Amino acid sequence: MSQIIKPEGTELMRCLNEGYAICNECGAIMDRKENSDDQGDIYVCPSCGWSVDVLDYEYEEDEEEWSDEIFNMYDGDVPPVGCRACGGPYPQCKSSCKIFDD
Protein backbone atom coordinates (compact mmCIF):
# COMPACT_ATOMS: atom_id res chain seq x y z
CA MET A 1 0.00 0.00 0.00
CA SER A 2 1.27 3.47 -0.88
CA GLN A 3 1.80 6.19 1.66
CA ILE A 4 -1.18 8.55 1.69
CA ILE A 5 -0.23 12.21 1.37
CA LYS A 6 -2.90 14.93 1.34
CA PRO A 7 -1.17 18.26 0.71
CA GLU A 8 -2.81 21.54 1.69
CA GLY A 9 -2.09 25.24 1.27
CA THR A 10 1.25 26.14 -0.26
CA GLU A 11 2.28 22.46 -0.23
CA LEU A 12 -0.72 21.72 -2.48
CA MET A 13 0.33 24.51 -4.85
CA ARG A 14 3.87 23.10 -4.97
CA CYS A 15 2.58 19.59 -5.75
CA LEU A 16 0.31 20.87 -8.52
CA ASN A 17 3.10 22.97 -10.03
CA GLU A 18 5.41 19.94 -9.97
CA GLY A 19 2.84 17.84 -11.84
CA TYR A 20 1.56 15.55 -9.10
CA ALA A 21 -1.91 14.15 -9.72
CA ILE A 22 -4.28 15.06 -6.88
CA CYS A 23 -7.44 13.04 -6.23
CA ASN A 24 -10.60 15.03 -6.98
CA GLU A 25 -12.50 13.04 -4.34
CA CYS A 26 -10.31 13.14 -1.21
CA GLY A 27 -7.23 15.26 -1.99
CA ALA A 28 -4.50 12.60 -1.78
CA ILE A 29 -1.57 12.41 -4.18
CA MET A 30 -2.43 9.69 -6.67
CA ASP A 31 -0.26 6.79 -7.85
CA ARG A 32 0.37 6.14 -11.55
CA LYS A 33 -0.45 2.54 -12.50
CA GLU A 34 -0.48 0.51 -15.68
CA ASN A 35 -4.05 0.05 -16.95
CA SER A 36 -5.02 -3.64 -16.99
CA ASP A 37 -6.77 -3.41 -20.39
CA ASP A 38 -3.64 -2.02 -22.11
CA GLN A 39 -5.36 1.32 -22.78
CA GLY A 40 -2.57 3.40 -21.23
CA ASP A 41 -1.77 4.34 -17.66
CA ILE A 42 -4.19 5.50 -15.00
CA TYR A 43 -3.92 7.47 -11.77
CA VAL A 44 -5.31 5.64 -8.74
CA CYS A 45 -5.88 7.21 -5.33
CA PRO A 46 -4.29 5.17 -2.52
CA SER A 47 -6.78 6.64 -0.05
CA CYS A 48 -10.24 6.31 -1.64
CA GLY A 49 -9.57 4.27 -4.80
CA TRP A 50 -10.81 6.93 -7.28
CA SER A 51 -9.12 6.48 -10.67
CA VAL A 52 -8.81 8.39 -13.92
CA ASP A 53 -6.96 7.85 -17.21
CA VAL A 54 -3.69 9.76 -17.27
CA LEU A 55 -4.60 11.41 -20.58
CA ASP A 56 -7.91 12.62 -19.13
CA TYR A 57 -6.15 14.15 -16.12
CA GLU A 58 -3.00 15.77 -17.52
CA TYR A 59 -2.74 19.54 -17.57
CA GLU A 60 -2.34 21.48 -20.78
CA GLU A 61 1.19 22.77 -21.19
CA ASP A 62 0.13 26.39 -21.53
CA GLU A 63 -1.91 26.33 -18.31
CA GLU A 64 -0.77 28.82 -15.69
CA GLU A 65 0.93 27.55 -12.56
CA TRP A 66 -0.23 28.57 -9.08
CA SER A 67 2.53 31.13 -8.68
CA ASP A 68 2.73 33.58 -5.79
CA GLU A 69 1.17 36.19 -8.07
CA ILE A 70 -1.86 34.02 -8.84
CA PHE A 71 -2.07 32.93 -5.18
CA ASN A 72 -2.21 36.62 -4.19
CA MET A 73 -4.98 37.26 -6.74
CA TYR A 74 -7.16 34.98 -4.60
CA ASP A 75 -6.13 36.79 -1.40
CA GLY A 76 -4.52 33.62 -0.09
CA ASP A 77 -7.68 31.53 -0.67
CA VAL A 78 -6.06 28.37 -2.00
CA PRO A 79 -8.45 26.55 -4.33
CA PRO A 80 -9.47 23.19 -2.85
CA VAL A 81 -8.05 19.93 -4.04
CA GLY A 82 -9.22 19.05 -7.54
CA CYS A 83 -9.95 22.61 -8.68
CA ARG A 84 -6.84 22.79 -10.84
CA ALA A 85 -7.69 19.55 -12.62
CA CYS A 86 -11.30 20.60 -13.07
CA GLY A 87 -10.40 23.81 -14.85
CA GLY A 88 -13.52 25.60 -13.60
CA PRO A 89 -13.50 29.37 -13.05
CA TYR A 90 -12.52 29.33 -9.36
CA PRO A 91 -13.93 30.92 -7.18
CA GLN A 92 -17.03 31.68 -9.31
CA CYS A 93 -17.67 27.94 -9.69
CA LYS A 94 -18.29 27.40 -5.96
CA SER A 95 -22.07 27.63 -6.27
CA SER A 96 -22.32 24.82 -8.85
CA CYS A 97 -19.56 22.44 -7.73
CA LYS A 98 -20.19 19.30 -5.66
CA ILE A 99 -16.99 19.91 -3.67
CA PHE A 100 -18.71 22.88 -2.01
CA ASP A 101 -21.97 21.08 -1.15
CA ASP A 102 -22.47 21.03 2.61
C-alpha positions in Angstrom: 0.0 0.0 0.0 1.3 3.5 -0.9 1.8 6.2 1.7 -1.2 8.5 1.7 -0.2 12.2 1.4 -2.9 14.9 1.3 -1.2 18.3 0.7 -2.8 21.5 1.7 -2.1 25.2 1.3 1.2 26.1 -0.3 2.3 22.5 -0.2 -0.7 21.7 -2.5 0.3 24.5 -4.8 3.9 23.1 -5.0 2.6 19.6 -5.7 0.3 20.9 -8.5 3.1 23.0 -10.0 5.4 19.9 -10.0 2.8 17.8 -11.8 1.6 15.5 -9.1 -1.9 14.1 -9.7 -4.3 15.1 -6.9 -7.4 13.0 -6.2 -10.6 15.0 -7.0 -12.5 13.0 -4.3 -10.3 13.1 -1.2 -7.2 15.3 -2.0 -4.5 12.6 -1.8 -1.6 12.4 -4.2 -2.4 9.7 -6.7 -0.3 6.8 -7.9 0.4 6.1 -11.6 -0.5 2.5 -12.5 -0.5 0.5 -15.7 -4.1 0.1 -16.9 -5.0 -3.6 -17.0 -6.8 -3.4 -20.4 -3.6 -2.0 -22.1 -5.4 1.3 -22.8 -2.6 3.4 -21.2 -1.8 4.3 -17.7 -4.2 5.5 -15.0 -3.9 7.5 -11.8 -5.3 5.6 -8.7 -5.9 7.2 -5.3 -4.3 5.2 -2.5 -6.8 6.6 -0.1 -10.2 6.3 -1.6 -9.6 4.3 -4.8 -10.8 6.9 -7.3 -9.1 6.5 -10.7 -8.8 8.4 -13.9 -7.0 7.8 -17.2 -3.7 9.8 -17.3 -4.6 11.4 -20.6 -7.9 12.6 -19.1 -6.2 14.1 -16.1 -3.0 15.8 -17.5 -2.7 19.5 -17.6 -2.3 21.5 -20.8 1.2 22.8 -21.2 0.1 26.4 -21.5 -1.9 26.3 -18.3 -0.8 28.8 -15.7 0.9 27.5 -12.6 -0.2 28.6 -9.1 2.5 31.1 -8.7 2.7 33.6 -5.8 1.2 36.2 -8.1 -1.9 34.0 -8.8 -2.1 32.9 -5.2 -2.2 36.6 -4.2 -5.0 37.3 -6.7 -7.2 35.0 -4.6 -6.1 36.8 -1.4 -4.5 33.6 -0.1 -7.7 31.5 -0.7 -6.1 28.4 -2.0 -8.5 26.6 -4.3 -9.5 23.2 -2.9 -8.0 19.9 -4.0 -9.2 19.1 -7.5 -9.9 22.6 -8.7 -6.8 22.8 -10.8 -7.7 19.5 -12.6 -11.3 20.6 -13.1 -10.4 23.8 -14.8 -13.5 25.6 -13.6 -13.5 29.4 -13.1 -12.5 29.3 -9.4 -13.9 30.9 -7.2 -17.0 31.7 -9.3 -17.7 27.9 -9.7 -18.3 27.4 -6.0 -22.1 27.6 -6.3 -22.3 24.8 -8.8 -19.6 22.4 -7.7 -20.2 19.3 -5.7 -17.0 19.9 -3.7 -18.7 22.9 -2.0 -22.0 21.1 -1.2 -22.5 21.0 2.6 
